[in-house]
Amino acid sequence: MKSNSNFFMKVKSKYLLSLFFLFAITWSSVKFFVFNVGHNDRTDQERLFKKQIDDGKINLNELFYFGECLLKEAGKKIVQIRKMSDFKVNHKEKDNSVVTKADFESHTILTQTLRHKFPSLNINSEENDLDNSKFDLKFYMSKCDNYKPKSNDLIKTSLEINVWIDPLDATQEYSENLVEYVTVMFCIAQIGIPKAGIIHNPFLNRTVSSFFESPKNTVVKPKNRNKIIVSRSHADKVKEIIGDKIKNAEIIPAGGSGFKTLNLLDNKADLYLHSSKIYKWDLCAPNAILNNLGGKLTQRNGKPIDYSNAEEKTKSVDGIIASMHFYDYFYEIFKI
């Protein structure tokens, strides 16, 4: 009888021990599940909160860095295409102006990668989107998406920001193999005011840029102010406007607004005068750089150019006056 009692006690102990282990395992599983669900909920809430902060906000330092990197990559493509044995020139239907494969390739590199990186960004480019299924987005993201944010970076809402791009400035000269005139340009405008600009010459591998700087007044002005740079295609008309208003005027015909602006910065020209229709993508980066470095670029009536509106009727202005050192002097002579 005693042996039977011991047997049942052992069975009961084993049974209770099994129940205890089962309970412990079940309780641990429940706690693990509840913790993870709660953790995931918190993680999702944190992501949602971060998304709410990030939506509509753009790090302008990162955008500028990203834009400059893309300009250089687009520049490489422009150089590559110009060296191809089957290089050819086409004409746009709307105005019969020259266009090449490089214009569209550069446009795609810049706009598609920017849109992927900054979905809420408003981008204005000279060219239109074309179907380009061979475009390697991952390649350009891997090349340029490596900016390390800093605590003092400039963060603005995307509603304030417009980006203006000229994927290939001086296409006519590019088609003629006058490649020294060719530039690629990128500009950030805030509330219509050009604040940051980049001009990149891919054939000379030269980049000039300025980001939200205050004008400097320490630059030594050249003694003469008679060198006037004008468009090759409008040189005769501008010569008529200049007439005898500037004594011993030296007229410099050139291609591309980017190239002309670089000549102002290098003191190779004193005035950039354009007398006819010109588009904002030709002007935004030059405007930003000149403004930031102490120069000035306006319409010929003296009004600043508003880069906030990209509607068809406001994409261009009728002539400009631009100078690094002598804007006021030239404006009084050539204003309309």
C-alpha positions as CSV (number, residue, x, y, z in Angstrom):
1,M,0.0,0.0,0.0
2,K,2.9,2.2,0.9
3,S,4.6,1.5,-2.4
4,N,1.4,2.5,-4.3
5,S,1.2,5.7,-2.4
6,N,4.9,6.6,-3.2
7,F,4.2,5.8,-6.9
8,F,1.2,8.2,-7.0
9,M,3.2,10.9,-5.3
10,K,5.9,10.6,-7.9
11,V,3.4,10.8,-10.7
12,K,1.7,13.8,-9.1
13,S,5.0,15.6,-8.7
14,K,6.0,15.0,-12.3
15,Y,2.5,16.1,-13.4
16,L,2.7,19.4,-11.4
17,L,6.3,20.0,-12.6
18,S,5.1,19.5,-16.2
19,L,2.3,22.0,-15.7
20,F,4.7,24.5,-14.2
21,F,7.0,24.3,-17.2
22,L,4.1,24.5,-19.6
23,F,2.8,27.5,-17.7
24,A,6.2,29.2,-17.7
25,I,6.7,28.6,-21.4
26,T,3.2,29.9,-22.2
27,W,3.7,33.0,-20.0
28,S,7.0,33.8,-21.6
29,S,5.6,33.4,-25.1
30,V,2.7,35.7,-24.2
31,K,5.1,38.3,-22.8
32,F,7.4,38.0,-25.8
33,F,4.4,38.4,-28.2
34,V,3.0,41.4,-26.3
35,F,6.4,43.1,-26.1
36,N,7.1,42.7,-29.8
37,V,3.6,43.9,-30.8
38,G,4.1,46.9,-28.5
39,H,7.6,47.5,-29.8
40,N,6.4,47.2,-33.4
41,D,3.6,49.6,-32.7
42,R,6.0,52.0,-31.1
43,T,8.4,51.6,-34.1
44,D,5.5,52.2,-36.5
45,Q,4.4,55.3,-34.6
46,E,8.0,56.6,-34.6
47,R,8.2,56.0,-38.4
48,L,4.8,57.7,-38.8
49,F,6.0,60.7,-36.7
50,K,9.2,60.9,-38.7
51,K,7.3,60.7,-41.9
52,Q,5.0,63.6,-40.8
53,I,8.1,65.7,-40.1
54,D,9.9,64.7,-43.3
55,D,6.9,65.1,-45.6
56,G,7.2,68.4,-47.5
57,K,10.6,69.2,-46.0
58,I,13.8,69.3,-48.0
59,N,17.4,69.5,-46.7
60,L,18.8,72.2,-49.0
61,N,22.4,71.4,-48.2
62,E,21.7,67.8,-49.2
63,L,19.8,68.9,-52.3
64,F,22.7,71.2,-53.4
65,Y,25.3,68.4,-52.8
66,F,23.1,65.9,-54.7
67,G,22.5,68.4,-57.6
68,E,26.2,69.1,-58.0
69,C,27.1,65.4,-58.1
70,L,24.4,64.8,-60.7
71,L,25.6,67.7,-62.8
72,K,29.0,66.2,-63.0
73,E,27.6,62.8,-64.0
74,A,25.4,64.4,-66.6
75,G,28.4,66.2,-67.9
76,K,30.3,62.9,-68.4
77,K,27.4,61.7,-70.5
78,I,27.4,64.9,-72.6
79,V,31.1,64.5,-73.3
80,Q,30.7,60.8,-74.1
81,I,27.9,61.4,-76.6
82,R,29.7,64.2,-78.4
83,K,32.7,61.9,-79.0
84,M,30.4,59.2,-80.6
85,S,31.0,58.5,-84.3
86,D,27.2,58.5,-85.0
87,F,26.6,61.9,-83.2
88,K,23.7,63.7,-84.9
89,V,21.6,66.8,-84.5
90,N,17.8,67.1,-84.4
91,H,15.4,70.0,-84.3
92,K,12.5,70.7,-82.0
93,E,9.1,70.9,-83.6
94,K,7.9,74.0,-81.7
95,D,10.7,76.4,-82.7
96,N,13.1,74.4,-84.9
97,S,15.9,74.9,-82.3
98,V,18.7,72.4,-82.2
99,V,18.5,69.5,-79.8
100,T,20.6,66.3,-79.4
101,K,20.5,63.0,-77.6
102,A,22.8,64.5,-75.0
103,D,20.1,67.1,-74.0
104,F,17.6,64.4,-73.2
105,E,20.2,62.0,-71.6
106,S,21.3,64.8,-69.3
107,H,17.7,65.8,-68.5
108,T,16.9,62.2,-67.6
109,I,19.9,61.8,-65.3
110,L,19.1,65.0,-63.5
111,T,15.3,65.0,-63.2
112,Q,14.6,61.3,-62.7
113,T,17.2,60.9,-59.9
114,L,16.1,64.1,-58.2
115,R,12.5,63.1,-58.3
116,H,13.4,59.7,-56.8
117,K,15.4,61.3,-54.0
118,F,13.1,64.3,-53.4
119,P,9.5,63.3,-54.4
120,S,7.9,66.6,-53.3
121,L,10.5,68.8,-55.2
122,N,9.3,71.1,-57.9
123,I,11.6,70.7,-60.9
124,N,11.7,72.9,-64.0
125,S,13.9,71.8,-66.9
126,E,14.4,72.9,-70.5
127,E,13.6,69.5,-71.9
128,N,10.6,67.2,-71.6
129,D,10.5,63.7,-70.3
130,L,11.0,60.9,-72.8
131,D,10.5,57.1,-72.3
132,N,13.9,55.9,-71.2
133,S,13.6,52.4,-69.9
134,K,17.3,51.9,-70.0
135,F,18.0,54.6,-67.5
136,D,20.0,53.2,-64.6
137,L,18.6,54.9,-61.6
138,K,20.5,52.7,-59.1
139,F,23.8,53.7,-60.6
140,Y,23.3,57.4,-60.1
141,M,21.8,57.0,-56.7
142,S,24.8,55.0,-55.6
143,K,27.1,57.7,-57.0
144,C,25.4,60.7,-55.4
145,D,23.2,59.6,-52.5
146,N,25.9,59.7,-49.8
147,Y,25.4,63.1,-48.1
148,K,25.9,63.1,-44.3
149,P,23.4,65.5,-42.7
150,K,24.7,68.1,-40.3
151,S,22.9,69.8,-37.3
152,N,23.1,73.2,-39.0
153,D,21.7,72.1,-42.4
154,L,19.1,74.4,-44.0
155,I,15.7,72.7,-43.9
156,K,12.8,74.3,-45.8
157,T,9.3,73.2,-46.9
158,S,9.1,72.1,-50.5
159,L,6.3,74.7,-51.2
160,E,9.0,77.4,-50.9
161,I,11.5,75.7,-53.3
162,N,11.7,75.6,-57.1
163,V,14.7,74.0,-58.8
164,W,15.6,75.2,-62.3
165,I,17.8,73.0,-64.6
166,D,19.4,73.5,-67.9
167,P,20.6,70.0,-68.9
168,L,22.8,71.4,-71.7
169,D,23.3,75.1,-72.2
170,A,24.7,76.1,-75.6
171,T,23.3,73.2,-77.6
172,Q,23.8,75.1,-80.9
173,E,27.5,75.4,-80.1
174,Y,27.7,71.8,-78.8
175,S,26.3,70.7,-82.2
176,E,29.1,72.7,-83.9
177,N,31.7,71.1,-81.6
178,L,32.4,74.5,-79.9
179,V,32.4,72.7,-76.6
180,E,34.1,75.4,-74.5
181,Y,30.7,77.2,-74.4
182,V,28.8,74.2,-73.0
183,T,27.7,74.1,-69.4
184,V,25.1,72.2,-67.3
185,M,23.3,74.3,-64.7
186,F,21.4,73.8,-61.5
187,C,19.6,76.4,-59.3
188,I,17.6,76.5,-56.1
189,A,15.1,79.3,-55.8
190,Q,13.4,80.0,-52.5
191,I,10.1,81.9,-52.7
192,G,11.1,82.9,-56.2
193,I,14.5,84.3,-55.2
194,P,17.6,82.5,-56.7
195,K,19.6,81.4,-53.6
196,A,22.0,78.7,-54.8
197,G,23.5,78.0,-58.2
198,I,25.9,75.6,-59.9
199,I,27.5,76.1,-63.4
200,H,29.5,73.1,-64.6
201,N,31.6,73.0,-67.8
202,P,32.1,69.3,-68.5
203,F,34.7,69.7,-71.2
204,L,36.9,71.9,-69.1
205,N,35.9,70.0,-65.9
206,R,35.2,73.3,-64.2
207,T,32.5,73.9,-61.6
208,V,31.5,77.2,-60.1
209,S,28.9,77.3,-57.3
210,S,27.4,79.4,-54.6
211,F,25.0,78.4,-51.8
212,F,23.0,80.9,-49.8
213,E,25.9,83.3,-49.4
214,S,25.9,87.0,-48.5
215,P,27.3,89.4,-51.1
216,K,31.0,90.1,-50.7
217,N,32.4,93.6,-51.2
218,T,36.1,92.8,-51.1
219,V,36.6,92.0,-54.8
220,V,38.9,94.5,-56.6
221,K,37.0,96.0,-59.6
222,P,38.7,96.1,-63.0
223,K,39.7,99.6,-64.3
224,N,37.9,99.3,-67.6
225,R,34.2,98.7,-68.2
226,N,33.9,98.3,-71.9
227,K,33.9,94.6,-72.5
228,I,30.4,93.4,-73.4
229,I,29.6,89.8,-73.9
230,V,26.6,89.0,-76.1
231,S,25.0,85.9,-77.7
232,R,26.5,84.8,-81.0
233,S,23.0,84.5,-82.5
234,H,22.0,88.1,-81.5
235,A,25.3,89.9,-81.8
236,D,24.3,92.3,-84.6
237,K,21.1,93.3,-82.8
238,V,22.9,94.0,-79.6
239,K,25.6,96.0,-81.4
240,E,22.9,98.3,-82.7
241,I,21.6,98.8,-79.1
242,I,25.1,99.5,-77.8
243,G,25.9,101.9,-80.7
244,D,28.2,104.7,-79.4
245,K,26.8,104.5,-75.9
246,I,30.0,102.8,-74.7
247,K,33.3,104.3,-76.0
248,N,35.7,101.8,-77.4
249,A,33.3,99.0,-76.6
250,E,34.7,95.5,-77.1
251,I,31.9,93.2,-78.2
252,I,32.5,89.5,-77.3
253,P,30.1,87.1,-79.1
254,A,29.7,83.9,-77.2
255,G,27.4,80.9,-76.7
256,G,25.5,80.0,-73.6
257,S,24.4,82.0,-70.6
258,G,26.5,79.8,-68.3
259,F,29.7,80.6,-70.3
260,K,28.9,84.3,-70.4
261,T,28.4,84.4,-66.6
262,L,31.7,82.6,-66.1
263,N,33.3,85.4,-68.1
264,L,31.8,88.0,-65.8
265,L,33.2,86.1,-62.8
266,D,36.6,85.9,-64.4
267,N,36.6,89.6,-65.3
268,K,36.9,88.7,-69.0
269,A,33.7,90.7,-69.5
270,D,32.1,93.6,-67.7
271,L,28.6,93.4,-69.0
272,Y,26.4,90.5,-70.2
273,L,23.6,92.1,-72.3
274,H,20.8,90.1,-73.8
275,S,18.2,92.0,-75.8
276,S,15.6,89.3,-76.6
277,K,13.6,86.5,-75.1
278,I,15.6,84.2,-72.7
279,Y,14.4,81.4,-70.5
280,K,14.6,81.1,-66.7
281,W,16.5,77.9,-66.8
282,D,19.3,79.8,-68.6
283,L,19.3,82.5,-65.9
284,C,18.6,81.0,-62.5
285,A,22.0,79.6,-61.7
286,P,23.9,82.7,-63.1
287,N,21.4,84.9,-61.2
288,A,22.0,83.1,-57.9
289,I,25.8,83.1,-58.2
290,L,26.1,86.7,-59.2
291,N,23.7,87.8,-56.4
292,N,25.6,85.9,-53.8
293,L,29.0,87.1,-54.9
294,G,28.1,90.8,-55.1
295,G,27.0,91.1,-58.7
296,K,23.5,91.6,-60.2
297,L,21.3,90.2,-62.9
298,T,17.9,91.7,-63.7
299,Q,15.4,92.2,-66.5
300,R,16.3,95.2,-68.7
301,N,13.5,97.2,-66.9
302,G,15.4,96.7,-63.7
303,K,12.9,94.3,-62.1
304,P,14.2,91.1,-60.5
305,I,13.2,87.8,-62.1
306,D,10.7,85.7,-60.2
307,Y,11.6,82.0,-60.3
308,S,8.5,80.8,-58.4
309,N,6.2,80.6,-61.4
310,A,6.9,78.1,-64.1
311,E,3.8,78.5,-66.2
312,E,4.4,78.7,-70.0
313,K,3.9,82.4,-70.2
314,T,6.3,83.2,-67.4
315,K,9.1,80.8,-68.3
316,S,11.0,83.6,-70.1
317,V,11.9,87.3,-69.9
318,D,12.6,89.8,-72.6
319,G,16.2,90.7,-72.2
320,I,18.6,91.0,-69.2
321,I,21.4,93.2,-67.9
322,A,24.1,91.4,-65.8
323,S,27.3,92.6,-64.3
324,M,29.7,91.5,-61.6
325,H,31.0,95.0,-60.7
326,F,29.2,97.7,-62.8
327,Y,25.5,96.9,-62.8
328,D,24.3,100.4,-61.8
329,Y,26.5,102.0,-64.5
330,F,25.3,99.8,-67.3
331,Y,21.6,99.8,-66.1
332,E,21.4,103.6,-66.5
333,I,22.7,103.2,-70.1
334,F,20.7,100.2,-71.3
335,K,17.5,100.2,-69.2
336,I,14.1,100.2,-71.0
